[in-house]
């Protein structure tokens, strides 16, 4: 059986209901490596750690204000 690397994903709309749900699921599943998340520029979630955003421990990935970031 081949072992494969986790799929890298980025979540758009990170602070919305669906975004937070997807972040929580991705953080619990070893098949995924959540490498980024972003929101609109003036959204209060920008700069927050994705783990904090979903009520978990910090993960070292912060919500950016654009995909390019």
CHARMM-style PDB file with segment names, atoms N, HN, CA, C and O in Angstrom:
ATOM      1  N   UNK     1       0.844  -1.177   0.000  1.00  0.00      PROA
ATOM      2  CA  UNK     1       0.000   0.000   0.000  1.00  0.00      PROA
ATOM      3  C   UNK     1       0.886   1.236   0.000  1.00  0.00      PROA
ATOM      4  O   UNK     1       1.801   1.352   0.816  1.00  0.00      PROA
ATOM      5  N   UNK     2       0.613   2.161  -0.921  1.00  0.00      PROA
ATOM      6  HN  UNK     2      -0.129   2.067  -1.584  1.00  0.00      PROA
ATOM      7  CA  UNK     2       1.403   3.382  -1.008  1.00  0.00      PROA
ATOM      8  C   UNK     2       0.985   4.367   0.071  1.00  0.00      PROA
ATOM      9  O   UNK     2      -0.200   4.519   0.368  1.00  0.00      PROA
ATOM     10  N   UNK     3       1.970   5.028   0.651  1.00  0.00      PROA
ATOM     11  HN  UNK     3       2.933   4.904   0.410  1.00  0.00      PROA
ATOM     12  CA  UNK     3       1.636   6.118   1.567  1.00  0.00      PROA
ATOM     13  C   UNK     3       1.765   7.413   0.780  1.00  0.00      PROA
ATOM     14  O   UNK     3       2.729   7.600   0.036  1.00  0.00      PROA
ATOM     15  N   UNK     4       0.815   8.289   0.939  1.00  0.00      PROA
ATOM     16  HN  UNK     4       0.033   8.138   1.543  1.00  0.00      PROA
ATOM     17  CA  UNK     4       0.858   9.545   0.213  1.00  0.00      PROA
ATOM     18  C   UNK     4       0.902  10.707   1.198  1.00  0.00      PROA
ATOM     19  O   UNK     4       0.484  10.597   2.351  1.00  0.00      PROA
ATOM     20  N   UNK     5       1.414  11.802   0.706  1.00  0.00      PROA
ATOM     21  HN  UNK     5       1.753  11.891  -0.231  1.00  0.00      PROA
ATOM     22  CA  UNK     5       1.470  13.004   1.528  1.00  0.00      PROA
ATOM     23  C   UNK     5       0.067  13.566   1.689  1.00  0.00      PROA
ATOM     24  O   UNK     5      -0.787  13.384   0.821  1.00  0.00      PROA
ATOM     25  N   UNK     6      -0.167  14.252   2.807  1.00  0.00      PROA
ATOM     26  HN  UNK     6       0.526  14.400   3.512  1.00  0.00      PROA
ATOM     27  CA  UNK     6      -1.480  14.882   2.987  1.00  0.00      PROA
ATOM     28  C   UNK     6      -1.731  15.916   1.887  1.00  0.00      PROA
ATOM     29  O   UNK     6      -0.803  16.565   1.404  1.00  0.00      PROA
ATOM     30  N   UNK     7      -2.973  16.054   1.509  1.00  0.00      PROA
ATOM     31  HN  UNK     7      -3.727  15.527   1.901  1.00  0.00      PROA
ATOM     32  CA  UNK     7      -3.377  17.044   0.513  1.00  0.00      PROA
ATOM     33  C   UNK     7      -3.354  18.424   1.151  1.00  0.00      PROA
ATOM     34  O   UNK     7      -3.983  18.646   2.186  1.00  0.00      PROA
ATOM     35  N   UNK     8      -2.630  19.349   0.535  1.00  0.00      PROA
ATOM     36  HN  UNK     8      -2.119  19.169  -0.305  1.00  0.00      PROA
ATOM     37  CA  UNK     8      -2.569  20.719   1.042  1.00  0.00      PROA
ATOM     38  C   UNK     8      -3.830  21.461   0.611  1.00  0.00      PROA
ATOM     39  O   UNK     8      -4.233  21.408  -0.551  1.00  0.00      PROA
ATOM     40  N   UNK     9      -4.446  22.156   1.573  1.00  0.00      PROA
ATOM     41  HN  UNK     9      -4.119  22.199   2.516  1.00  0.00      PROA
ATOM     42  CA  UNK     9      -5.652  22.909   1.251  1.00  0.00      PROA
ATOM     43  C   UNK     9      -5.591  24.315   1.844  1.00  0.00      PROA
ATOM     44  O   UNK     9      -4.885  24.578   2.818  1.00  0.00      PROA
ATOM     45  N   UNK    10      -6.358  25.206   1.220  1.00  0.00      PROA
ATOM     46  HN  UNK    10      -6.932  24.993   0.429  1.00  0.00      PROA
ATOM     47  CA  UNK    10      -6.539  26.582   1.672  1.00  0.00      PROA
ATOM     48  C   UNK    10      -8.046  26.814   1.730  1.00  0.00      PROA
ATOM     49  O   UNK    10      -8.773  26.416   0.820  1.00  0.00      PROA
ATOM     50  N   UNK    11      -8.511  27.451   2.788  1.00  0.00      PROA
ATOM     51  HN  UNK    11      -7.920  27.774   3.527  1.00  0.00      PROA
ATOM     52  CA  UNK    11      -9.937  27.702   2.972  1.00  0.00      PROA
ATOM     53  C   UNK    11     -10.243  29.173   2.701  1.00  0.00      PROA
ATOM     54  O   UNK    11      -9.637  30.066   3.294  1.00  0.00      PROA
ATOM     55  N   UNK    12     -11.183  29.406   1.806  1.00  0.00      PROA
ATOM     56  HN  UNK    12     -11.675  28.681   1.325  1.00  0.00      PROA
ATOM     57  CA  UNK    12     -11.683  30.753   1.529  1.00  0.00      PROA
ATOM     58  C   UNK    12     -12.919  30.988   2.400  1.00  0.00      PROA
ATOM     59  O   UNK    12     -13.714  30.074   2.616  1.00  0.00      PROA
ATOM     60  N   UNK    13     -13.073  32.209   2.894  1.00  0.00      PROA
ATOM     61  HN  UNK    13     -12.426  32.951   2.718  1.00  0.00      PROA
ATOM     62  CA  UNK    13     -14.214  32.493   3.763  1.00  0.00      PROA
ATOM     63  C   UNK    13     -14.054  31.831   5.110  1.00  0.00      PROA
ATOM     64  O   UNK    13     -15.007  31.277   5.660  1.00  0.00      PROA
ATOM     65  N   UNK    14     -12.850  31.889   5.639  1.00  0.00      PROA
ATOM     66  HN  UNK    14     -12.076  32.339   5.192  1.00  0.00      PROA
ATOM     67  CA  UNK    14     -12.465  31.136   6.836  1.00  0.00      PROA
ATOM     68  C   UNK    14     -13.314  31.404   8.073  1.00  0.00      PROA
ATOM     69  O   UNK    14     -13.511  30.500   8.884  1.00  0.00      PROA
ATOM     70  N   UNK    15     -13.816  32.612   8.236  1.00  0.00      PROA
ATOM     71  HN  UNK    15     -13.656  33.347   7.577  1.00  0.00      PROA
ATOM     72  CA  UNK    15     -14.535  32.913   9.468  1.00  0.00      PROA
ATOM     73  C   UNK    15     -16.033  32.669   9.371  1.00  0.00      PROA
ATOM     74  O   UNK    15     -16.741  32.808  10.368  1.00  0.00      PROA
ATOM     75  N   UNK    16     -16.531  32.308   8.196  1.00  0.00      PROA
ATOM     76  HN  UNK    16     -15.955  32.195   7.386  1.00  0.00      PROA
ATOM     77  CA  UNK    16     -17.952  31.993   8.050  1.00  0.00      PROA
ATOM     78  C   UNK    16     -18.272  30.625   8.638  1.00  0.00      PROA
ATOM     79  O   UNK    16     -17.375  29.868   9.009  1.00  0.00      PROA
ATOM     80  N   UNK    17     -19.543  30.326   8.716  1.00  0.00      PROA
ATOM     81  HN  UNK    17     -20.272  30.940   8.414  1.00  0.00      PROA
ATOM     82  CA  UNK    17     -19.968  29.053   9.306  1.00  0.00      PROA
ATOM     83  C   UNK    17     -19.364  27.856   8.562  1.00  0.00      PROA
ATOM     84  O   UNK    17     -18.830  26.939   9.186  1.00  0.00      PROA
ATOM     85  N   UNK    18     -19.448  27.870   7.245  1.00  0.00      PROA
ATOM     86  HN  UNK    18     -19.882  28.615   6.738  1.00  0.00      PROA
ATOM     87  CA  UNK    18     -18.889  26.760   6.457  1.00  0.00      PROA
ATOM     88  C   UNK    18     -17.368  26.744   6.557  1.00  0.00      PROA
ATOM     89  O   UNK    18     -16.776  25.673   6.696  1.00  0.00      PROA
ATOM     90  N   UNK    19     -16.727  27.901   6.489  1.00  0.00      PROA
ATOM     91  HN  UNK    19     -17.208  28.770   6.375  1.00  0.00      PROA
ATOM     92  CA  UNK    19     -15.276  27.979   6.587  1.00  0.00      PROA
ATOM     93  C   UNK    19     -14.762  27.411   7.899  1.00  0.00      PROA
ATOM     94  O   UNK    19     -13.810  26.631   7.914  1.00  0.00      PROA
ATOM     95  N   UNK    20     -15.392  27.801   8.999  1.00  0.00      PROA
ATOM     96  HN  UNK    20     -16.166  28.434   8.987  1.00  0.00      PROA
ATOM     97  CA  UNK    20     -14.977  27.284  10.319  1.00  0.00      PROA
ATOM     98  C   UNK    20     -15.213  25.786  10.421  1.00  0.00      PROA
ATOM     99  O   UNK    20     -14.408  25.072  11.019  1.00  0.00      PROA
ATOM    100  N   UNK    21     -16.311  25.303   9.842  1.00  0.00      PROA
ATOM    101  HN  UNK    21     -16.965  25.883   9.357  1.00  0.00      PROA
ATOM    102  CA  UNK    21     -16.584  23.867   9.845  1.00  0.00      PROA
ATOM    103  C   UNK    21     -15.504  23.119   9.074  1.00  0.00      PROA
ATOM    104  O   UNK    21     -14.988  22.107   9.548  1.00  0.00      PROA
ATOM    105  N   UNK    22     -15.160  23.615   7.885  1.00  0.00      PROA
ATOM    106  HN  UNK    22     -15.579  24.437   7.500  1.00  0.00      PROA
ATOM    107  CA  UNK    22     -14.125  22.970   7.075  1.00  0.00      PROA
ATOM    108  C   UNK    22     -12.764  23.001   7.760  1.00  0.00      PROA
ATOM    109  O   UNK    22     -12.019  22.023   7.701  1.00  0.00      PROA
ATOM    110  N   UNK    23     -12.436  24.107   8.405  1.00  0.00      PROA
ATOM    111  HN  UNK    23     -13.042  24.901   8.453  1.00  0.00      PROA
ATOM    112  CA  UNK    23     -11.168  24.197   9.140  1.00  0.00      PROA
ATOM    113  C   UNK    23     -11.127  23.145  10.236  1.00  0.00      PROA
ATOM    114  O   UNK    23     -10.145  22.412  10.361  1.00  0.00      PROA
ATOM    115  N   UNK    24     -12.179  23.068  11.023  1.00  0.00      PROA
ATOM    116  HN  UNK    24     -12.977  23.663  10.921  1.00  0.00      PROA
ATOM    117  CA  UNK    24     -12.229  22.077  12.102  1.00  0.00      PROA
ATOM    118  C   UNK    24     -12.077  20.658  11.598  1.00  0.00      PROA
ATOM    119  O   UNK    24     -11.343  19.863  12.185  1.00  0.00      PROA
ATOM    120  N   UNK    25     -12.765  20.332  10.515  1.00  0.00      PROA
ATOM    121  HN  UNK    25     -13.362  20.978  10.038  1.00  0.00      PROA
ATOM    122  CA  UNK    25     -12.668  18.985   9.939  1.00  0.00      PROA
ATOM    123  C   UNK    25     -11.270  18.710   9.403  1.00  0.00      PROA
ATOM    124  O   UNK    25     -10.719  17.631   9.618  1.00  0.00      PROA
ATOM    125  N   UNK    26     -10.700  19.683   8.709  1.00  0.00      PROA
ATOM    126  HN  UNK    26     -11.148  20.559   8.534  1.00  0.00      PROA
ATOM    127  CA  UNK    26      -9.365  19.497   8.120  1.00  0.00      PROA
ATOM    128  C   UNK    26      -8.300  19.330   9.198  1.00  0.00      PROA
ATOM    129  O   UNK    26      -7.352  18.565   9.024  1.00  0.00      PROA
ATOM    130  N   UNK    27      -8.454  20.040  10.305  1.00  0.00      PROA
ATOM    131  HN  UNK    27      -9.224  20.662  10.447  1.00  0.00      PROA
ATOM    132  CA  UNK    27      -7.463  19.934  11.381  1.00  0.00      PROA
ATOM    133  C   UNK    27      -7.506  18.571  12.067  1.00  0.00      PROA
ATOM    134  O   UNK    27      -6.513  18.139  12.652  1.00  0.00      PROA
ATOM    135  N   UNK    28      -8.639  17.901  11.999  1.00  0.00      PROA
ATOM    136  HN  UNK    28      -9.446  18.253  11.524  1.00  0.00      PROA
ATOM    137  CA  UNK    28      -8.768  16.581  12.635  1.00  0.00      PROA
ATOM    138  C   UNK    28      -8.411  15.428  11.705  1.00  0.00      PROA
ATOM    139  O   UNK    28      -8.238  14.300  12.168  1.00  0.00      PROA
ATOM    140  N   UNK    29      -8.296  15.682  10.416  1.00  0.00      PROA
ATOM    141  HN  UNK    29      -8.436  16.597  10.040  1.00  0.00      PROA
ATOM    142  CA  UNK    29      -8.079  14.609   9.449  1.00  0.00      PROA
ATOM    143  C   UNK    29      -6.642  14.644   8.919  1.00  0.00      PROA
ATOM    144  O   UNK    29      -6.233  15.625   8.297  1.00  0.00      PROA
ATOM    145  N   UNK    30      -5.894  13.600   9.159  1.00  0.00      PROA
ATOM    146  HN  UNK    30      -6.226  12.803   9.664  1.00  0.00      PROA
ATOM    147  CA  UNK    30      -4.485  13.553   8.756  1.00  0.00      PROA
ATOM    148  C   UNK    30      -4.294  13.460   7.237  1.00  0.00      PROA
ATOM    149  O   UNK    30      -3.166  13.547   6.752  1.00  0.00      PROA
ATOM    150  N   UNK    31      -5.373  13.284   6.496  1.00  0.00      PROA
ATOM    151  HN  UNK    31      -6.289  13.213   6.891  1.00  0.00      PROA
ATOM    152  CA  UNK    31      -5.288  13.269   5.040  1.00  0.00      PROA
ATOM    153  C   UNK    31      -5.090  14.667   4.466  1.00  0.00      PROA
ATOM    154  O   UNK    31      -4.753  14.828   3.293  1.00  0.00      PROA
ATOM    155  N   UNK    32      -5.305  15.684   5.315  1.00  0.00      PROA
ATOM    156  HN  UNK    32      -5.579  15.554   6.268  1.00  0.00      PROA
ATOM    157  CA  UNK    32      -5.224  17.071   4.864  1.00  0.00      PROA
ATOM    158  C   UNK    32      -4.180  17.847   5.642  1.00  0.00      PROA
ATOM    159  O   UNK    32      -3.954  17.600   6.826  1.00  0.00      PROA
ATOM    160  N   UNK    33      -3.548  18.784   4.961  1.00  0.00      PROA
ATOM    161  HN  UNK    33      -3.731  18.984   3.998  1.00  0.00      PROA
ATOM    162  CA  UNK    33      -2.609  19.708   5.580  1.00  0.00      PROA
ATOM    163  C   UNK    33      -3.127  21.111   5.276  1.00  0.00      PROA
ATOM    164  O   UNK    33      -2.964  21.607   4.162  1.00  0.00      PROA
ATOM    165  N   UNK    34      -3.746  21.743   6.255  1.00  0.00      PROA
ATOM    166  HN  UNK    34      -3.879  21.340   7.160  1.00  0.00      PROA
ATOM    167  CA  UNK    34      -4.314  23.076   6.063  1.00  0.00      PROA
ATOM    168  C   UNK    34      -3.187  24.098   6.096  1.00  0.00      PROA
ATOM    169  O   UNK    34      -2.648  24.419   7.155  1.00  0.00      PROA
ATOM    170  N   UNK    35      -2.847  24.594   4.931  1.00  0.00      PROA
ATOM    171  HN  UNK    35      -3.284  24.334   4.070  1.00  0.00      PROA
ATOM    172  CA  UNK    35      -1.683  25.481   4.798  1.00  0.00      PROA
ATOM    173  C   UNK    35      -2.061  26.952   4.719  1.00  0.00      PROA
ATOM    174  O   UNK    35      -1.181  27.812   4.732  1.00  0.00      PROA
ATOM    175  N   UNK    36      -3.348  27.257   4.637  1.00  0.00      PROA
ATOM    176  HN  UNK    36      -4.064  26.558   4.627  1.00  0.00      PROA
ATOM    177  CA  UNK    36      -3.754  28.652   4.558  1.00  0.00      PROA
ATOM    178  C   UNK    36      -5.245  28.820   4.660  1.00  0.00      PROA
ATOM    179  O   UNK    36      -6.020  27.885   4.457  1.00  0.00      PROA
ATOM    180  N   UNK    37      -5.628  30.043   4.982  1.00  0.00      PROA
ATOM    181  HN  UNK    37      -4.999  30.803   5.147  1.00  0.00      PROA
ATOM    182  CA  UNK    37      -7.032  30.427   5.051  1.00  0.00      PROA
ATOM    183  C   UNK    37      -7.082  31.927   4.819  1.00  0.00      PROA
ATOM    184  O   UNK    37      -6.175  32.662   5.210  1.00  0.00      PROA
ATOM    185  N   UNK    38      -8.151  32.367   4.180  1.00  0.00      PROA
ATOM    186  HN  UNK    38      -8.888  31.770   3.863  1.00  0.00      PROA
ATOM    187  CA  UNK    38      -8.237  33.812   3.975  1.00  0.00      PROA
ATOM    188  C   UNK    38      -9.670  34.308   4.073  1.00  0.00      PROA
ATOM    189  O   UNK    38     -10.633  33.545   4.000  1.00  0.00      PROA
ATOM    190  N   UNK    39      -9.766  35.615   4.239  1.00  0.00      PROA
ATOM    191  HN  UNK    39      -8.984  36.235   4.298  1.00  0.00      PROA
ATOM    192  CA  UNK    39     -11.017  36.326   4.419  1.00  0.00      PROA
ATOM    193  C   UNK    39     -10.912  37.675   3.723  1.00  0.00      PROA
ATOM    194  O   UNK    39      -9.847  38.043   3.228  1.00  0.00      PROA
ATOM    195  N   UNK    40     -12.010  38.407   3.686  1.00  0.00      PROA
ATOM    196  HN  UNK    40     -12.876  38.108   4.088  1.00  0.00      PROA
ATOM    197  CA  UNK    40     -11.994  39.763   3.136  1.00  0.00      PROA
ATOM    198  C   UNK    40     -11.044  40.629   3.960  1.00  0.00      PROA
ATOM    199  O   UNK    40     -10.833  40.384   5.148  1.00  0.00      PROA
ATOM    200  N   UNK    41     -10.483  41.631   3.319  1.00  0.00      PROA
ATOM    201  HN  UNK    41     -10.654  41.830   2.354  1.00  0.00      PROA
ATOM    202  CA  UNK    41      -9.434  42.453   3.923  1.00  0.00      PROA
ATOM    203  C   UNK    41      -9.784  43.027   5.296  1.00  0.00      PROA
ATOM    204  O   UNK    41      -8.938  42.999   6.189  1.00  0.00      PROA
ATOM    205  N   UNK    42     -10.955  43.527   5.492  1.00  0.00      PROA
ATOM    206  HN  UNK    42     -11.642  43.549   4.766  1.00  0.00      PROA
ATOM    207  CA  UNK    42     -11.308  44.188   6.759  1.00  0.00      PROA
ATOM    208  C   UNK    42     -12.005  43.259   7.755  1.00  0.00      PROA
ATOM    209  O   UNK    42     -12.499  43.721   8.784  1.00  0.00      PROA
ATOM    210  N   UNK    43     -12.049  41.982   7.468  1.00  0.00      PROA
ATOM    211  HN  UNK    43     -11.648  41.607   6.633  1.00  0.00      PROA
ATOM    212  CA  UNK    43     -12.687  41.028   8.363  1.00  0.00      PROA
ATOM    213  C   UNK    43     -11.887  40.922   9.660  1.00  0.00      PROA
ATOM    214  O   UNK    43     -10.660  40.837   9.616  1.00  0.00      PROA
ATOM    215  N   UNK    44     -12.556  40.926  10.812  1.00  0.00      PROA
ATOM    216  HN  UNK    44     -13.552  40.995  10.848  1.00  0.00      PROA
ATOM    217  CA  UNK    44     -11.848  40.830  12.097  1.00  0.00      PROA
ATOM    218  C   UNK    44     -11.043  39.543  12.301  1.00  0.00      PROA
ATOM    219  O   UNK    44     -10.173  39.497  13.171  1.00  0.00      PROA
ATOM    220  N   UNK    45     -11.317  38.513  11.524  1.00  0.00      PROA
ATOM    221  HN  UNK    45     -12.024  38.551  10.817  1.00  0.00      PROA
ATOM    222  CA  UNK    45     -10.584  37.249  11.660  1.00  0.00      PROA
ATOM    223  C   UNK    45      -9.195  37.315  11.044  1.00  0.00      PROA
ATOM    224  O   UNK    45      -8.344  36.480  11.354  1.00  0.00      PROA
ATOM    225  N   UNK    46      -8.951  38.292  10.178  1.00  0.00      PROA
ATOM    226  HN  UNK    46      -9.641  38.970   9.926  1.00  0.00      PROA
ATOM    227  CA  UNK    46      -7.637  38.415   9.531  1.00  0.00      PROA
ATOM    228  C   UNK    46      -6.573  38.587  10.612  1.00  0.00      PROA
ATOM    229  O   UNK    46      -6.680  39.450  11.483  1.00  0.00      PROA
ATOM    230  N   UNK    47      -5.553  37.750  10.534  1.00  0.00      PROA
ATOM    231  HN  UNK    47      -5.466  37.049   9.827  1.00  0.00      PROA
ATOM    232  CA  UNK    47      -4.468  37.773  11.513  1.00  0.00      PROA
ATOM    233  C   UNK    47      -4.627  36.765  12.635  1.00  0.00      PROA
ATOM    234  O   UNK    47      -3.668  36.498  13.359  1.00  0.00      PROA
ATOM    235  N   UNK    48      -5.815  36.198  12.797  1.00  0.00      PROA
ATOM    236  HN  UNK    48      -6.594  36.415  12.208  1.00  0.00      PROA
ATOM    237  CA  UNK    48      -6.037  35.206  13.851  1.00  0.00      PROA
ATOM    238  C   UNK    48      -5.529  33.836  13.407  1.00  0.00      PROA
ATOM    239  O   UNK    48      -5.585  33.496  12.226  1.00  0.00      PROA
ATOM    240  N   UNK    49      -5.046  33.075  14.344  1.00  0.00      PROA
ATOM    241  HN  UNK    49      -5.001  33.351  15.304  1.00  0.00      PROA
ATOM    242  CA  UNK    49      -4.628  31.701  14.074  1.00  0.00      PROA
ATOM    243  C   UNK    49      -5.863  30.849  13.781  1.00  0.00      PROA
ATOM    244  O   UNK    49      -6.899  31.009  14.426  1.00  0.00      PROA
ATOM    245  N   UNK    50      -5.751  29.944  12.807  1.00  0.00      PROA
ATOM    246  HN  UNK    50      -4.909  29.813  12.283  1.00  0.00      PROA
ATOM    247  CA  UNK    50      -6.898  29.126  12.415  1.00  0.00      PROA
ATOM    248  C   UNK    50      -7.394  28.229  13.554  1.00  0.00      PROA
ATOM    249  O   UNK    50      -8.594  27.976  13.666  1.00  0.00      PROA
ATOM    250  N   UNK    51      -6.489  27.757  14.385  1.00  0.00      PROA
ATOM    251  HN  UNK    51      -5.514  27.962  14.294  1.00  0.00      PROA
ATOM    252  CA  UNK    51      -6.894  26.942  15.527  1.00  0.00      PROA
ATOM    253  C   UNK    51      -7.731  27.743  16.505  1.00  0.00      PROA
ATOM    254  O   UNK    51      -8.767  27.273  16.975  1.00  0.00      PROA
ATOM    255  N   UNK    52      -7.288  28.944  16.810  1.00  0.00      PROA
ATOM    256  HN  UNK    52      -6.447  29.326  16.429  1.00  0.00      PROA
ATOM    257  CA  UNK    52      -8.031  29.835  17.709  1.00  0.00      PROA
ATOM    258  C   UNK    52      -9.407  30.133  17.134  1.00  0.00      PROA
ATOM    259  O   UNK    52     -10.395  30.181  17.866  1.00  0.00      PROA
ATOM    260  N   UNK    53      -9.470  30.331  15.824  1.00  0.00      PROA
ATOM    261  HN  UNK    53      -8.667  30.291  15.229  1.00  0.00      PROA
ATOM    262  CA  UNK    53     -10.720  30.665  15.142  1.00  0.00      PROA
ATOM    263  C   UNK    53     -11.789  29.594  15.350  1.00  0.00      PROA
ATOM    264  O   UNK    53     -12.979  29.907  15.394  1.00  0.00      PROA
ATOM    265  N   UNK    54     -11.378  28.345  15.479  1.00  0.00      PROA
ATOM    266  HN  UNK    54     -10.412  28.090  15.444  1.00  0.00      PROA
ATOM    267  CA  UNK    54     -12.342  27.251  15.641  1.00  0.00      PROA
ATOM    268  C   UNK    54     -12.328  26.665  17.049  1.00  0.00      PROA
ATOM    269  O   UNK    54     -12.854  25.574  17.268  1.00  0.00      PROA
ATOM    270  N   UNK    55     -11.744  27.365  17.991  1.00  0.00      PROA
ATOM    271  HN  UNK    55     -11.317  28.252  17.813  1.00  0.00      PROA
ATOM    272  CA  UNK    55     -11.759  26.925  19.388  1.00  0.00      PROA
ATOM    273  C   UNK    55     -10.790  25.808  19.713  1.00  0.00      PROA
ATOM    274  O   UNK    55     -11.012  25.054  20.660  1.00  0.00      PROA
ATOM    275  N   UNK    56      -9.718  25.689  18.943  1.00  0.00      PROA
ATOM    276  HN  UNK    56      -9.538  26.302  18.173  1.00  0.00      PROA
ATOM    277  CA  UNK    56      -8.692  24.679  19.191  1.00  0.00      PROA
ATOM    278  C   UNK    56      -7.370  25.364  19.528  1.00  0.00      PROA
ATOM    279  O   UNK    56      -7.295  26.591  19.589  1.00  0.00      PROA
ATOM    280  N   UNK    57      -6.342  24.568  19.744  1.00  0.00      PROA
ATOM    281  HN  UNK    57      -6.403  23.571  19.695  1.00  0.00      PROA
ATOM    282  CA  UNK    57      -5.012  25.113  20.002  1.00  0.00      PROA
ATOM    283  C   UNK    57      -4.483  25.813  18.753  1.00  0.00      PROA
ATOM    284  O   UNK    57      -4.897  25.508  17.634  1.00  0.00      PROA
ATOM    285  N   UNK    58      -3.575  26.742  18.957  1.00  0.00      PROA
ATOM    286  HN  UNK    58      -3.239  26.989  19.865  1.00  0.00      PROA
ATOM    287  CA  UNK    58      -3.013  27.461  17.814  1.00  0.00      PROA
ATOM    288  C   UNK    58      -2.238  26.494  16.921  1.00  0.00      PROA
ATOM    289  O   UNK    58      -1.677  25.506  17.396  1.00  0.00      PROA
ATOM    290  N   UNK    59      -2.215  26.792  15.625  1.00  0.00      PROA
ATOM    291  HN  UNK    59      -2.671  27.594  15.239  1.00  0.00      PROA
ATOM    292  CA  UNK    59      -1.607  25.909  14.632  1.00  0.00      PROA
ATOM    293  C   UNK    59      -0.486  26.559  13.838  1.00  0.00      PROA
ATOM    294  O   UNK    59       0.170  25.893  13.038  1.00  0.00      PROA
ATOM    295  N   UNK    60      -0.257  27.859  14.049  1.00  0.00      PROA
ATOM    296  HN  UNK    60      -0.790  28.400  14.699  1.00  0.00      PROA
ATOM    297  CA  UNK    60       0.815  28.523  13.326  1.00  0.00      PROA
ATOM    298  C   UNK    60       0.445  28.961  11.924  1.00  0.00      PROA
ATOM    299  O   UNK    60       1.309  29.349  11.138  1.00  0.00      PROA
ATOM    300  N   UNK    61      -0.844  28.898  11.611  1.00  0.00      PROA
ATOM    301  HN  UNK    61      -1.546  28.582  12.250  1.00  0.00      PROA
ATOM    302  CA  UNK    61      -1.341  29.380  10.314  1.00  0.00      PROA
ATOM    303  C   UNK    61      -2.384  30.452  10.613  1.00  0.00      PROA
ATOM    304  O   UNK    61      -3.386  30.192  11.279  1.00  0.00      PROA
ATOM    305  N   UNK    62      -2.134  31.653  10.114  1.00  0.00      PROA
ATOM    306  HN  UNK    62      -1.320  31.864   9.573  1.00  0.00      PROA
ATOM    307  CA  UNK    62      -3.061  32.762  10.387  1.00  0.00      PROA
ATOM    308  C   UNK    62      -3.922  33.043   9.174  1.00  0.00      PROA
ATOM    309  O   UNK    62      -3.525  32.790   8.036  1.00  0.00      PROA
ATOM    310  N   UNK    63      -5.113  33.573   9.435  1.00  0.00      PROA
ATOM    311  HN  UNK    63      -5.435  33.778  10.358  1.00  0.00      PROA
ATOM    312  CA  UNK    63      -6.031  33.973   8.378  1.00  0.00      PROA
ATOM    313  C   UNK    63      -5.436  35.195   7.669  1.00  0.00      PROA
ATOM    314  O   UNK    63      -5.113  36.201   8.300  1.00  0.00      PROA
ATOM    315  N   UNK    64      -5.300  35.084   6.360  1.00  0.00      PROA
ATOM    316  HN  UNK    64      -5.562  34.266   5.848  1.00  0.00      PROA
ATOM    317  CA  UNK    64      -4.753  36.156   5.550  1.00  0.00      PROA
ATOM    318  C   UNK    64      -5.899  36.988   4.963  1.00  0.00      PROA
ATOM    319  O   UNK    64      -7.069  36.621   5.073  1.00  0.00      PROA
ATOM    320  N   UNK    65      -5.537  38.113   4.340  1.00  0.00      PROA
ATOM    321  HN  UNK    65      -4.587  38.411   4.252  1.00  0.00      PROA
ATOM    322  CA  UNK    65      -6.576  38.971   3.754  1.00  0.00      PROA
ATOM    323  C   UNK    65      -6.687  38.790   2.239  1.00  0.00      PROA
ATOM    324  O   UNK    65      -7.408  39.534   1.575  1.00  0.00      PROA
ATOM    325  N   UNK    66      -5.974  37.806   1.696  1.00  0.00      PROA
ATOM    326  HN  UNK    66      -5.388  37.201   2.236  1.00  0.00      PROA
ATOM    327  CA  UNK    66      -6.095  37.494   0.271  1.00  0.00      PROA
ATOM    328  C   UNK    66      -5.463  36.124   0.010  1.00  0.00      PROA
ATOM    329  O   UNK    66      -4.674  35.619   0.808  1.00  0.00      PROA
ATOM    330  N   UNK    67      -5.827  35.555  -1.109  1.00  0.00      PROA
ATOM    331  HN  UNK    67      -6.467  35.966  -1.758  1.00  0.00      PROA
ATOM    332  CA  UNK    67      -5.236  34.276  -1.503  1.00  0.00      PROA
ATOM    333  C   UNK    67      -3.740  34.418  -1.729  1.00  0.00      PROA
ATOM    334  O   UNK    67      -2.962  33.532  -1.375  1.00  0.00      PROA
ATOM    335  N   UNK    68      -3.346  35.525  -2.313  1.00  0.00      PROA
ATOM    336  HN  UNK    68      -3.978  36.245  -2.601  1.00  0.00      PROA
ATOM    337  CA  UNK    68      -1.929  35.753  -2.601  1.00  0.00      PROA
ATOM    338  C   UNK    68      -1.072  35.801  -1.333  1.00  0.00      PROA
ATOM    339  O   UNK    68       0.100  35.426  -1.352  1.00  0.00      PROA
ATOM    340  N   UNK    69      -1.665  36.261  -0.244  1.00  0.00      PROA
ATOM    341  HN  UNK    69      -2.617  36.566  -0.228  1.00  0.00      PROA
ATOM    342  CA  UNK    69      -0.918  36.353   1.015  1.00  0.00      PROA
ATOM    343  C   UNK    69      -0.578  34.974   1.524  1.00  0.00      PROA
ATOM    344  OT1 UNK    69       0.051  34.841   2.574  1.00  0.00      PROA
TER     345      UNK     69
END
